[in-house]
Amino acid sequence: MPRRKEKYVYALGYRWLTPLYDTLVRLLVPELEFKRRLAGQAALENGHQVLDLGCGTGTLTLLLKSSQAEAQVVGLDPDRKALAIAADKAARAGLVIGLNCGSALALPYPEASFDRVLSSMLFHHLTSEGKSRSLREAFRVLRPGGELHVADWGEPDTRVMRATSVLGFVLEGASQRMRDNLSGRLPEFIRRAGFVALQQTGRYGTVFGTLRLYRTRKPATA
């Protein structure tokens, strides 16, 4: 049976909101704080090959490049409008990054291409099948011993936060895709893709629910 095509969900649910993404996100969540933490925990080194999966407007991509000028940083996203914003931000910052248009479900890179893969606010946009496929692809393109670092919505800490989470994502049009995240199943998907030594490294309470950070790695040997 052929796979169903994964419907693309724009960052804020609607394409016309993309130019407003940076402003709205910074008003609603501690974006720079958690993305700096995510970039910091990746501990990039000179010569590292790094992929920002679902890079959107490039905020994390640029933080990664700023944290280690000698790393080769590439951002990938299917939204050309978001990539254009990212390219403009990189030019204004004087930073050289790669920006590729493509899907997390079928990464356009060979096996063992990267030392680090990072993803911020991607997986809650994907169906259960999409989460599994994207994580298997991240595993494929990582070198043995390479690390995956993820920030995304997780199980809410309180009943009130659970209610606001559901409301927020109904408004965004992503409530069905959020079920795995709100049920705390994202770590399960990560482990099933083959990753080991999974750790939750941070947690942030927001008006939309609980944002959780993770670190894991591909085994050094098969």
TORVEX-377227 format. One record per residue: x, y, z of N, C-alpha, C in turn; residue number from 1; residue in three letters. Coordinates in steps of 0.1 Angstrom, whole numbers, always signed. Example, Ala and Ser with C-alpha at 12.3 -4.5 7.8 and 13.67 -1.06 7.14 Angstrom:
<nX +132 nY -57 nZ +78 caX +123 caY -45 caZ +78 cX +132 cY -33 cZ +78 i 1 aa ALA>
<nX +128 nY -22 nZ +71 caX +137 caY -11 caZ +71 cX +129 cY +0 cZ +79 i 2 aa SER>
***
This chain:
<nX +9 nY -12 nZ +0 caX +0 caY +0 caZ +0 cX +9 cY +12 cZ +0 i 1 aa MET>
<nX +6 nY +22 nZ -9 caX +15 caY +34 caZ -10 cX +13 cY +43 cZ +3 i 2 aa PRO>
<nX +23 nY +50 nZ +7 caX +22 caY +58 caZ +19 cX +13 cY +70 cZ +15 i 3 aa ARG>
<nX +6 nY +75 nZ +25 caX -2 caY +87 caZ +23 cX +8 cY +99 cZ +24 i 4 aa ARG>
<nX +5 nY +108 nZ +15 caX +14 caY +120 caZ +15 cX +11 cY +129 cZ +27 i 5 aa LYS>
<nX +22 nY +133 nZ +34 caX +20 caY +141 caZ +47 cX +16 cY +155 cZ +43 i 6 aa GLU>
<nX +5 nY +160 nZ +48 caX +1 caY +173 caZ +46 cX +10 cY +183 cZ +53 i 7 aa LYS>
<nX +15 nY +193 nZ +46 caX +24 caY +203 caZ +52 cX +16 cY +213 cZ +60 i 8 aa TYR>
<nX +21 nY +215 nZ +72 caX +15 caY +225 caZ +81 cX +25 cY +237 cZ +83 i 9 aa VAL>
<nX +20 nY +249 nZ +79 caX +29 caY +260 caZ +81 cX +32 cY +263 cZ +96 i 10 aa TYR>
<nX +43 nY +270 nZ +98 caX +47 caY +272 caZ +112 cX +37 cY +277 cZ +122 i 11 aa ALA>
<nX +29 nY +287 nZ +118 caX +18 caY +292 caZ +126 cX +4 cY +287 cZ +121 i 12 aa LEU>
<nX +4 nY +277 nZ +113 caX -8 caY +271 caZ +108 cX -13 cY +277 cZ +94 i 13 aa GLY>
<nX -8 nY +289 nZ +91 caX -13 caY +295 caZ +79 cX -1 cY +302 cZ +72 i 14 aa TYR>
<nX +0 nY +301 nZ +59 caX +12 caY +306 caZ +51 cX +13 cY +321 cZ +53 i 15 aa ARG>
<nX +1 nY +328 nZ +53 caX +1 caY +343 caZ +54 cX +7 cY +348 cZ +67 i 16 aa TRP>
<nX +8 nY +340 nZ +77 caX +14 caY +344 caZ +90 cX +29 cY +343 cZ +90 i 17 aa LEU>
<nX +35 nY +336 nZ +80 caX +50 caY +334 caZ +80 cX +58 cY +347 cZ +82 i 18 aa THR>
<nX +55 nY +358 nZ +75 caX +63 caY +370 caZ +77 cX +62 cY +375 cZ +91 i 19 aa PRO>
<nX +52 nY +371 nZ +99 caX +50 caY +376 caZ +113 cX +55 cY +366 cZ +123 i 20 aa LEU>
<nX +61 nY +355 nZ +118 caX +64 caY +344 caZ +127 cX +74 cY +348 cZ +138 i 21 aa TYR>
<nX +85 nY +355 nZ +135 caX +95 caY +358 caZ +145 cX +89 cY +367 cZ +156 i 22 aa ASP>
<nX +81 nY +377 nZ +152 caX +75 caY +386 caZ +161 cX +66 cY +379 cZ +170 i 23 aa THR>
<nX +56 nY +371 nZ +164 caX +46 caY +365 caZ +172 cX +52 cY +354 cZ +182 i 24 aa LEU>
<nX +62 nY +347 nZ +177 caX +67 caY +336 caZ +186 cX +75 cY +342 cZ +198 i 25 aa VAL>
<nX +82 nY +353 nZ +196 caX +89 caY +359 caZ +207 cX +80 cY +366 cZ +217 i 26 aa ARG>
<nX +68 nY +369 nZ +213 caX +58 caY +374 caZ +222 cX +51 cY +363 cZ +230 i 27 aa LEU>
<nX +51 nY +351 nZ +225 caX +43 caY +340 caZ +231 cX +52 cY +330 cZ +238 i 28 aa LEU>
<nX +64 nY +328 nZ +234 caX +73 caY +318 caZ +241 cX +87 cY +324 cZ +242 i 29 aa VAL>
<nX +95 nY +319 nZ +252 caX +108 caY +324 caZ +254 cX +118 cY +318 cZ +243 i 30 aa PRO>
<nX +115 nY +322 nZ +230 caX +122 caY +316 caZ +219 cX +137 cY +317 cZ +220 i 31 aa GLU>
<nX +143 nY +329 nZ +222 caX +157 caY +330 caZ +222 cX +163 cY +322 cZ +233 i 32 aa LEU>
<nX +156 nY +322 nZ +245 caX +162 caY +315 caZ +256 cX +163 cY +300 cZ +254 i 33 aa GLU>
<nX +153 nY +294 nZ +249 caX +153 caY +279 caZ +247 cX +162 cY +276 cZ +235 i 34 aa PHE>
<nX +162 nY +284 nZ +225 caX +170 caY +281 caZ +213 cX +185 cY +283 cZ +216 i 35 aa LYS>
<nX +189 nY +293 nZ +224 caX +202 caY +294 caZ +229 cX +207 cY +282 cZ +237 i 36 aa ARG>
<nX +198 nY +277 nZ +245 caX +201 caY +266 caZ +254 cX +203 cY +253 cZ +245 i 37 aa ARG>
<nX +194 nY +252 nZ +235 caX +195 caY +240 caZ +226 cX +208 cY +241 cZ +218 i 38 aa LEU>
<nX +212 nY +253 nZ +213 caX +224 caY +254 caZ +206 cX +236 cY +251 cZ +215 i 39 aa ALA>
<nX +235 nY +256 nZ +228 caX +246 caY +254 caZ +237 cX +248 cY +240 cZ +240 i 40 aa GLY>
<nX +238 nY +232 nZ +243 caX +239 caY +218 caZ +246 cX +244 cY +210 cZ +235 i 41 aa GLN>
<nX +243 nY +215 nZ +222 caX +249 caY +207 caZ +211 cX +264 cY +207 cZ +211 i 42 aa ALA>
<nX +270 nY +217 nZ +218 caX +285 caY +218 caZ +220 cX +292 cY +216 cZ +206 i 43 aa ALA>
<nX +289 nY +225 nZ +197 caX +295 caY +223 caZ +184 cX +310 cY +226 cZ +184 i 44 aa LEU>
<nX +317 nY +218 nZ +176 caX +332 caY +219 caZ +175 cX +336 cY +224 cZ +161 i 45 aa GLU>
<nX +349 nY +228 nZ +160 caX +355 caY +232 caZ +147 cX +353 cY +220 cZ +138 i 46 aa ASN>
<nX +348 nY +223 nZ +126 caX +346 caY +213 caZ +115 cX +334 cY +205 cZ +116 i 47 aa GLY>
<nX +326 nY +206 nZ +126 caX +313 caY +199 caZ +127 cX +304 cY +202 cZ +115 i 48 aa HIS>
<nX +297 nY +192 nZ +110 caX +287 caY +193 caZ +100 cX +273 cY +193 cZ +108 i 49 aa GLN>
<nX +265 nY +203 nZ +106 caX +253 caY +205 caZ +115 cX +241 cY +207 cZ +106 i 50 aa VAL>
<nX +230 nY +201 nZ +110 caX +217 caY +202 caZ +102 cX +207 cY +208 cZ +112 i 51 aa LEU>
<nX +201 nY +219 nZ +108 caX +189 caY +224 caZ +116 cX +177 cY +219 cZ +108 i 52 aa ASP>
<nX +170 nY +210 nZ +113 caX +159 caY +203 caZ +106 cX +146 cY +210 cZ +109 i 53 aa LEU>
<nX +140 nY +215 nZ +98 caX +128 caY +224 caZ +99 cX +132 cY +237 cZ +104 i 54 aa GLY>
<nX +141 nY +243 nZ +97 caX +148 caY +256 caZ +102 cX +139 cY +268 cZ +102 i 55 aa CYS>
<nX +128 nY +268 nZ +94 caX +119 caY +280 caZ +94 cX +127 cY +292 cZ +90 i 56 aa GLY>
<nX +125 nY +303 nZ +98 caX +131 caY +315 caZ +94 cX +146 cY +317 cZ +99 i 57 aa THR>
<nX +152 nY +306 nZ +104 caX +166 caY +305 caZ +106 cX +171 cY +310 cZ +119 i 58 aa GLY>
<nX +163 nY +313 nZ +129 caX +168 caY +318 caZ +142 cX +178 cY +308 cZ +148 i 59 aa THR>
<nX +174 nY +295 nZ +149 caX +183 caY +285 caZ +155 cX +195 cY +283 cZ +146 i 60 aa LEU>
<nX +193 nY +283 nZ +133 caX +204 caY +281 caZ +124 cX +215 cY +291 cZ +126 i 61 aa THR>
<nX +211 nY +304 nZ +128 caX +221 caY +315 caZ +130 cX +227 cY +314 cZ +143 i 62 aa LEU>
<nX +220 nY +310 nZ +153 caX +225 caY +308 caZ +167 cX +236 cY +298 cZ +167 i 63 aa LEU>
<nX +234 nY +287 nZ +159 caX +243 caY +276 caZ +158 cX +256 cY +281 cZ +152 i 64 aa LEU>
<nX +255 nY +288 nZ +141 caX +267 caY +293 caZ +134 cX +274 cY +303 cZ +142 i 65 aa LYS>
<nX +267 nY +312 nZ +150 caX +273 caY +321 caZ +159 cX +281 cY +315 cZ +170 i 66 aa SER>
<nX +276 nY +303 nZ +174 caX +282 caY +296 caZ +185 cX +295 cY +289 cZ +181 i 67 aa SER>
<nX +297 nY +286 nZ +169 caX +309 caY +280 caZ +164 cX +311 cY +284 cZ +149 i 68 aa GLN>
<nX +319 nY +294 nZ +147 caX +321 caY +299 caZ +133 cX +327 cY +289 cZ +124 i 69 aa ALA>
<nX +334 nY +279 nZ +129 caX +341 caY +270 caZ +120 cX +333 cY +257 cZ +118 i 70 aa GLU>
<nX +320 nY +257 nZ +123 caX +311 caY +246 caZ +119 cX +304 cY +249 cZ +106 i 71 aa ALA>
<nX +301 nY +239 nZ +99 caX +293 caY +240 caZ +86 cX +279 cY +238 cZ +90 i 72 aa GLN>
<nX +271 nY +248 nZ +89 caX +257 caY +247 caZ +94 cX +247 cY +249 cZ +82 i 73 aa VAL>
<nX +238 nY +239 nZ +81 caX +228 caY +239 caZ +70 cX +214 cY +239 cZ +77 i 74 aa VAL>
<nX +205 nY +247 nZ +72 caX +191 caY +247 caZ +76 cX +183 cY +241 cZ +64 i 75 aa GLY>
<nX +173 nY +233 nZ +68 caX +164 caY +227 caZ +58 cX +150 cY +229 cZ +62 i 76 aa LEU>
<nX +141 nY +233 nZ +52 caX +127 caY +236 caZ +54 cX +120 cY +235 cZ +41 i 77 aa ASP>
<nX +107 nY +231 nZ +41 caX +100 caY +230 caZ +28 cX +93 cY +244 cZ +24 i 78 aa PRO>
<nX +94 nY +253 nZ +33 caX +87 caY +266 caZ +31 cX +97 cY +276 cZ +25 i 79 aa ASP>
<nX +96 nY +279 nZ +12 caX +105 caY +288 caZ +5 cX +104 cY +302 cZ +11 i 80 aa ARG>
<nX +92 nY +306 nZ +15 caX +91 caY +320 caZ +20 cX +99 cY +321 cZ +34 i 81 aa LYS>
<nX +98 nY +311 nZ +42 caX +105 caY +311 caZ +54 cX +120 cY +311 cZ +52 i 82 aa ALA>
<nX +125 nY +303 nZ +42 caX +139 caY +303 caZ +38 cX +144 cY +316 cZ +33 i 83 aa LEU>
<nX +135 nY +323 nZ +26 caX +139 caY +337 caZ +21 cX +142 cY +346 cZ +33 i 84 aa ALA>
<nX +133 nY +345 nZ +43 caX +135 caY +353 caZ +55 cX +148 cY +349 cZ +62 i 85 aa ILE>
<nX +151 nY +336 nZ +63 caX +163 caY +332 caZ +69 cX +175 cY +337 cZ +61 i 86 aa ALA>
<nX +175 nY +336 nZ +48 caX +186 caY +341 caZ +40 cX +189 cY +356 cZ +42 i 87 aa ALA>
<nX +178 nY +364 nZ +44 caX +179 caY +378 caZ +46 cX +185 cY +381 cZ +60 i 88 aa ASP>
<nX +181 nY +373 nZ +70 caX +186 caY +374 caZ +83 cX +201 cY +371 cZ +84 i 89 aa LYS>
<nX +205 nY +360 nZ +76 caX +219 caY +356 caZ +76 cX +228 cY +367 cZ +69 i 90 aa ALA>
<nX +223 nY +373 nZ +58 caX +230 caY +384 caZ +51 cX +232 cY +396 cZ +60 i 91 aa ALA>
<nX +221 nY +399 nZ +68 caX +222 caY +411 caZ +77 cX +232 cY +408 cZ +88 i 92 aa ARG>
<nX +233 nY +396 nZ +93 caX +242 caY +392 caZ +104 cX +256 cY +389 cZ +99 i 93 aa ALA>
<nX +258 nY +389 nZ +86 caX +271 caY +386 caZ +80 cX +276 cY +371 cZ +83 i 94 aa GLY>
<nX +266 nY +362 nZ +84 caX +269 caY +348 caZ +86 cX +267 cY +340 cZ +74 i 95 aa LEU>
<nX +275 nY +330 nZ +71 caX +274 caY +321 caZ +60 cX +268 cY +308 cZ +64 i 96 aa VAL>
<nX +256 nY +305 nZ +60 caX +250 caY +292 caZ +63 cX +245 cY +286 cZ +50 i 97 aa ILE>
<nX +242 nY +273 nZ +50 caX +235 caY +267 caZ +39 cX +220 cY +267 cZ +41 i 98 aa GLY>
<nX +212 nY +269 nZ +31 caX +197 caY +268 caZ +33 cX +192 cY +259 cZ +21 i 99 aa LEU>
<nX +186 nY +248 nZ +25 caX +180 caY +239 caZ +15 cX +165 cY +238 cZ +16 i 100 aa ASN>
<nX +158 nY +237 nZ +5 caX +144 caY +235 caZ +5 cX +142 cY +219 cZ +4 i 101 aa CYS>
<nX +135 nY +214 nZ +14 caX +133 caY +200 caZ +14 cX +125 cY +195 cZ +26 i 102 aa GLY>
<nX +121 nY +182 nZ +26 caX +113 caY +177 caZ +36 cX +120 cY +169 cZ +46 i 103 aa SER>
<nX +117 nY +169 nZ +59 caX +122 caY +161 caZ +69 cX +119 cY +146 cZ +67 i 104 aa ALA>
<nX +109 nY +144 nZ +59 caX +104 caY +130 caZ +57 cX +114 cY +122 cZ +47 i 105 aa LEU>
<nX +121 nY +130 nZ +39 caX +130 caY +123 caZ +30 cX +142 cY +133 cZ +28 i 106 aa ALA>
<nX +152 nY +132 nZ +37 caX +163 caY +142 caZ +37 cX +172 cY +140 cZ +25 i 107 aa LEU>
<nX +175 nY +151 nZ +18 caX +183 caY +151 caZ +6 cX +198 cY +150 cZ +8 i 108 aa PRO>
<nX +202 nY +142 nZ +18 caX +216 caY +140 caZ +22 cX +220 cY +126 cZ +23 i 109 aa TYR>
<nX +233 nY +123 nZ +20 caX +237 caY +109 caZ +22 cX +238 cY +104 cZ +36 i 110 aa PRO>
<nX +239 nY +91 nZ +38 caX +240 caY +86 caZ +52 cX +253 cY +91 cZ +58 i 111 aa GLU>
<nX +252 nY +93 nZ +71 caX +264 caY +97 caZ +80 cX +270 cY +110 cZ +75 i 112 aa ALA>
<nX +261 nY +120 nZ +72 caX +266 caY +133 caZ +67 cX +269 cY +143 cZ +78 i 113 aa SER>
<nX +263 nY +141 nZ +90 caX +263 caY +152 caZ +100 cX +267 cY +147 cZ +113 i 114 aa PHE>
<nX +274 nY +156 nZ +121 caX +278 caY +153 caZ +135 cX +267 cY +157 cZ +144 i 115 aa ASP>
<nX +258 nY +167 nZ +141 caX +247 caY +171 caZ +149 cX +235 cY +173 cZ +140 i 116 aa ARG>
<nX +223 nY +169 nZ +145 caX +210 caY +173 caZ +139 cX +202 cY +179 cZ +150 i 117 aa VAL>
<nX +197 nY +191 nZ +148 caX +189 caY +198 caZ +157 cX +175 cY +201 cZ +151 i 118 aa LEU>
<nX +165 nY +201 nZ +160 caX +151 caY +204 caZ +155 cX +144 cY +212 cZ +166 i 119 aa SER>
<nX +138 nY +223 nZ +162 caX +131 caY +231 caZ +171 cX +117 cY +233 cZ +166 i 120 aa SER>
<nX +107 nY +228 nZ +173 caX +93 caY +231 caZ +170 cX +88 cY +225 cZ +157 i 121 aa MET>
<nX +94 nY +213 nZ +153 caX +90 caY +207 caZ +141 cX +80 cY +195 cZ +143 i 122 aa LEU>
<nX +83 nY +187 nZ +153 caX +76 caY +174 caZ +153 cX +61 cY +175 cZ +157 i 123 aa PHE>
<nX +57 nY +185 nZ +164 caX +43 caY +186 caZ +167 cX +34 cY +189 cZ +154 i 124 aa HIS>
<nX +41 nY +193 nZ +143 caX +34 caY +195 caZ +130 cX +32 cY +182 cZ +123 i 125 aa HIS>
<nX +38 nY +171 nZ +127 caX +38 caY +159 caZ +119 cX +28 cY +149 cZ +125 i 126 aa LEU>
<nX +23 nY +140 nZ +117 caX +15 caY +129 caZ +121 cX +24 cY +119 cZ +128 i 127 aa THR>
<nX +18 nY +109 nZ +134 caX +26 caY +98 caZ +140 cX +36 cY +92 cZ +130 i 128 aa SER>
<nX +31 nY +89 nZ +118 caX +39 caY +83 caZ +108 cX +50 cY +93 cZ +104 i 129 aa GLU>
<nX +46 nY +106 nZ +103 caX +56 caY +116 caZ +99 cX +67 cY +117 cZ +110 i 130 aa GLY>
<nX +63 nY +117 nZ +122 caX +74 caY +117 caZ +133 cX +83 cY +106 cZ +132 i 131 aa LYS>
<nX +78 nY +94 nZ +130 caX +87 caY +82 caZ +128 cX +96 cY +83 cZ +116 i 132 aa SER>
<nX +90 nY +87 nZ +105 caX +99 caY +88 caZ +93 cX +110 cY +98 cZ +94 i 133 aa ARG>
<nX +106 nY +110 nZ +100 caX +116 caY +121 caZ +101 cX +127 cY +117 cZ +111 i 134 aa SER>
<nX +124 nY +110 nZ +122 caX +134 caY +106 caZ +131 cX +143 cY +95 cZ +126 i 135 aa LEU>
<nX +137 nY +86 nZ +118 caX +145 caY +76 caZ +111 cX +155 cY +83 cZ +101 i 136 aa ARG>
<nX +150 nY +93 nZ +94 caX +159 caY +100 caZ +85 cX +170 cY +108 cZ +92 i 137 aa GLU>
<nX +166 nY +114 nZ +104 caX +177 caY +120 caZ +112 cX +187 cY +110 cZ +116 i 138 aa ALA>
<nX +183 nY +99 nZ +120 caX +192 caY +88 caZ +124 cX +201 cY +84 cZ +113 i 139 aa PHE>
<nX +195 nY +83 nZ +101 caX +203 caY +79 caZ +89 cX +214 cY +88 cZ +86 i 140 aa ARG>
<nX +211 nY +101 nZ +86 caX +221 caY +111 caZ +82 cX +231 cY +115 cZ +92 i 141 aa VAL>
<nX +229 nY +110 nZ +105 caX +239 caY +113 caZ +115 cX +251 cY +103 cZ +114 i 142 aa LEU>
<nX +263 nY +107 nZ +117 caX +274 caY +98 caZ +118 cX +273 cY +90 cZ +131 i 143 aa ARG>
<nX +279 nY +78 nZ +132 caX +279 caY +70 caZ +144 cX +284 cY +79 cZ +156 i 144 aa PRO>
<nX +277 nY +79 nZ +167 caX +281 caY +88 caZ +178 cX +276 cY +102 cZ +177 i 145 aa GLY>
<nX +270 nY +106 nZ +165 caX +264 caY +119 caZ +164 cX +252 cY +121 cZ +172 i 146 aa GLY>
<nX +249 nY +134 nZ +175 caX +238 caY +137 caZ +184 cX +226 cY +144 cZ +178 i 147 aa GLU>
<nX +214 nY +141 nZ +184 caX +202 caY +148 caZ +180 cX +197 cY +156 cZ +192 i 148 aa LEU>
<nX +194 nY +169 nZ +189 caX +189 caY +178 caZ +199 cX +175 cY +183 cZ +195 i 149 aa HIS>
<nX +165 nY +182 nZ +204 caX +152 caY +185 caZ +200 cX +145 cY +194 cZ +210 i 150 aa VAL>
<nX +138 nY +204 nZ +205 caX +129 caY +212 caZ +214 cX +115 cY +212 cZ +208 i 151 aa ALA>
<nX +105 nY +207 nZ +216 caX +92 caY +207 caZ +211 cX +82 cY +206 cZ +223 i 152 aa ASP>
<nX +69 nY +207 nZ +219 caX +59 caY +206 caZ +230 cX +58 cY +192 cZ +235 i 153 aa TRP>
<nX +56 nY +191 nZ +248 caX +55 caY +178 caZ +255 cX +43 cY +177 cZ +264 i 154 aa GLY>
<nX +43 nY +167 nZ +272 caX +31 caY +165 caZ +281 cX +30 cY +177 cZ +291 i 155 aa GLU>
<nX +18 nY +184 nZ +292 caX +17 caY +195 caZ +300 cX +19 cY +192 cZ +315 i 156 aa PRO>
<nX +24 nY +201 nZ +323 caX +27 caY +199 caZ +337 cX +15 cY +199 cZ +346 i 157 aa ASP>
<nX +4 nY +207 nZ +342 caX -7 caY +209 caZ +350 cX -20 cY +208 cZ +341 i 158 aa THR>
<nX -32 nY +206 nZ +348 caX -44 caY +206 caZ +341 cX -47 cY +219 cZ +333 i 159 aa ARG>
<nX -44 nY +230 nZ +340 caX -46 caY +243 caZ +333 cX -37 cY +244 cZ +321 i 160 aa VAL>
<nX -25 nY +239 nZ +322 caX -16 caY +240 caZ +310 cX -21 cY +231 cZ +299 i 161 aa MET>
<nX -26 nY +219 nZ +303 caX -32 caY +210 caZ +293 cX -43 cY +217 cZ +286 i 162 aa ARG>
<nX -52 nY +224 nZ +293 caX -63 caY +230 caZ +286 cX -59 cY +241 cZ +277 i 163 aa ALA>
<nX -49 nY +249 nZ +281 caX -44 caY +260 caZ +272 cX -36 cY +254 cZ +260 i 164 aa THR>
<nX -30 nY +242 nZ +262 caX -23 caY +235 caZ +251 cX -33 cY +231 cZ +240 i 165 aa SER>
<nX -44 nY +225 nZ +244 caX -54 caY +220 caZ +235 cX -60 cY +232 cZ +228 i 166 aa VAL>
<nX -64 nY +242 nZ +235 caX -70 caY +254 caZ +229 cX -60 cY +261 cZ +218 i 167 aa LEU>
<nX -48 nY +262 nZ +222 caX -38 caY +269 caZ +213 cX -36 cY +261 cZ +201 i 168 aa GLY>
<nX -36 nY +248 nZ +201 caX -33 caY +240 caZ +189 cX -46 cY +238 cZ +181 i 169 aa PHE>
<nX -57 nY +239 nZ +187 caX -70 caY +239 caZ +179 cX -70 cY +251 cZ +171 i 170 aa VAL>
<nX -67 nY +263 nZ +177 caX -66 caY +275 caZ +169 cX -56 cY +275 cZ +158 i 171 aa LEU>
<nX -45 nY +268 nZ +160 caX -34 caY +267 caZ +150 cX -38 cY +257 cZ +139 i 172 aa GLU>
<nX -48 nY +248 nZ +142 caX -51 caY +238 caZ +132 cX -43 cY +225 cZ +133 i 173 aa GLY>
<nX -36 nY +223 nZ +144 caX -27 caY +212 caZ +145 cX -31 cY +202 cZ +157 i 174 aa ALA>
<nX -43 nY +203 nZ +162 caX -47 caY +195 caZ +174 cX -45 cY +180 cZ +172 i 175 aa SER>
<nX -49 nY +175 nZ +160 caX -47 caY +160 caZ +158 cX -33 cY +156 cZ +158 i 176 aa GLN>
<nX -24 nY +164 nZ +152 caX -10 caY +161 caZ +152 cX -3 cY +163 cZ +165 i 177 aa ARG>
<nX -9 nY +170 nZ +174 caX -4 caY +173 caZ +187 cX -6 cY +161 cZ +197 i 178 aa MET>
<nX -14 nY +152 nZ +194 caX -18 caY +142 caZ +204 cX -6 cY +134 cZ +210 i 179 aa ARG>
<nX +3 nY +130 nZ +201 caX +15 caY +123 caZ +206 cX +23 cY +132 cZ +215 i 180 aa ASP>
<nX +25 nY +145 nZ +212 caX +33 caY +153 caZ +220 cX +26 cY +155 cZ +234 i 181 aa ASN>
<nX +13 nY +159 nZ +234 caX +6 caY +161 caZ +246 cX +5 cY +149 cZ +255 i 182 aa LEU>
<nX +6 nY +137 nZ +249 caX +6 caY +125 caZ +257 cX +20 cY +121 cZ +261 i 183 aa SER>
<nX +30 nY +129 nZ +258 caX +43 caY +126 caZ +263 cX +50 cY +115 cZ +255 i 184 aa GLY>
<nX +46 nY +113 nZ +242 caX +51 caY +101 caZ +235 cX +63 cY +104 cZ +226 i 185 aa ARG>
<nX +67 nY +117 nZ +225 caX +78 caY +120 caZ +216 cX +91 cY +112 cZ +220 i 186 aa LEU>
<nX +94 nY +111 nZ +233 caX +106 caY +103 caZ +236 cX +105 cY +89 cZ +231 i 187 aa PRO>
<nX +93 nY +83 nZ +231 caX +91 caY +70 caZ +226 cX +94 cY +69 cZ +211 i 188 aa GLU>
<nX +90 nY +79 nZ +204 caX +93 caY +79 caZ +189 cX +108 cY +80 cZ +187 i 189 aa PHE>
<nX +115 nY +88 nZ +195 caX +129 caY +90 caZ +194 cX +136 cY +77 cZ +196 i 190 aa ILE>
<nX +133 nY +70 nZ +207 caX +139 caY +57 caZ +210 cX +136 cY +47 cZ +199 i 191 aa ARG>
<nX +124 nY +46 nZ +194 caX +121 caY +36 caZ +184 cX +129 cY +39 cZ +171 i 192 aa ARG>
<nX +133 nY +51 nZ +168 caX +141 caY +54 caZ +156 cX +155 cY +48 cZ +158 i 193 aa ALA>
<nX +159 nY +44 nZ +170 caX +172 caY +38 caZ +172 cX +182 cY +46 cZ +180 i 194 aa GLY>
<nX +177 nY +58 nZ +185 caX +186 caY +66 caZ +193 cX +187 cY +61 cZ +207 i 195 aa PHE>
<nX +198 nY +64 nZ +214 caX +201 caY +59 caZ +227 cX +205 cY +71 cZ +236 i 196 aa VAL>
<nX +205 nY +68 nZ +249 caX +210 caY +77 caZ +260 cX +201 cY +90 cZ +259 i 197 aa ALA>
<nX +188 nY +88 nZ +258 caX +179 caY +100 caZ +257 cX +178 cY +107 cZ +271 i 198 aa LEU>
<nX +180 nY +120 nZ +271 caX +178 caY +128 caZ +283 cX +169 cY +140 cZ +280 i 199 aa GLN>
<nX +160 nY +143 nZ +290 caX +154 caY +156 caZ +289 cX +163 cY +166 cZ +296 i 200 aa GLN>
<nX +166 nY +177 nZ +289 caX +176 caY +186 caZ +293 cX +170 cY +200 cZ +298 i 201 aa THR>
<nX +158 nY +202 nZ +295 caX +152 caY +215 caZ +299 cX +136 cY +214 cZ +298 i 202 aa GLY>
<nX +130 nY +224 nZ +304 caX +115 caY +224 caZ +304 cX +111 cY +239 cZ +306 i 203 aa ARG>
<nX +102 nY +243 nZ +298 caX +97 caY +257 caZ +299 cX +81 cY +257 cZ +299 i 204 aa TYR>
<nX +75 nY +264 nZ +309 caX +61 caY +266 caZ +309 cX +57 cY +278 cZ +301 i 205 aa GLY>
<nX +48 nY +277 nZ +292 caX +43 caY +288 caZ +283 cX +28 cY +288 cZ +283 i 206 aa THR>
<nX +23 nY +299 nZ +276 caX +8 caY +300 caZ +275 cX +3 cY +289 cZ +267 i 207 aa VAL>
<nX +11 nY +282 nZ +258 caX +6 caY +271 caZ +250 cX +9 cY +258 cZ +256 i 208 aa PHE>
<nX +15 nY +257 nZ +268 caX +18 caY +244 caZ +274 cX +33 cY +243 cZ +277 i 209 aa GLY>
<nX +37 nY +231 nZ +279 caX +51 caY +228 caZ +283 cX +60 cY +224 cZ +271 i 210 aa THR>
<nX +71 nY +232 nZ +270 caX +81 caY +230 caZ +260 cX +92 cY +222 cZ +266 i 211 aa LEU>
<nX +96 nY +211 nZ +260 caX +106 caY +203 caZ +265 cX +118 cY +201 cZ +256 i 212 aa ARG>
<nX +130 nY +201 nZ +261 caX +143 caY +199 caZ +254 cX +149 cY +185 cZ +256 i 213 aa LEU>
<nX +154 nY +179 nZ +246 caX +160 caY +166 caZ +247 cX +173 cY +165 cZ +240 i 214 aa TYR>
<nX +181 nY +156 nZ +245 caX +194 caY +153 caZ +239 cX +195 cY +138 cZ +238 i 215 aa ARG>
<nX +200 nY +132 nZ +226 caX +201 caY +118 caZ +224 cX +212 cY +116 cZ +214 i 216 aa THR>
<nX +216 nY +104 nZ +211 caX +226 caY +102 caZ +201 cX +224 cY +88 cZ +194 i 217 aa ARG>
<nX +231 nY +88 nZ +182 caX +232 caY +75 caZ +175 cX +243 cY +67 cZ +181 i 218 aa LYS>
<nX +241 nY +54 nZ +182 caX +251 caY +46 caZ +188 cX +264 cY +47 cZ +180 i 219 aa PRO>
<nX +275 nY +46 nZ +187 caX +288 caY +48 caZ +180 cX +292 cY +36 cZ +172 i 220 aa ALA>
<nX +286 nY +24 nZ +175 caX +288 caY +12 caZ +168 cX +275 cY +5 cZ +166 i 221 aa THR>
<nX +274 nY -2 nZ +155 caX +261 caY -9 caZ +152 cX +259 cY -21 cZ +162 i 222 aa ALA>
***
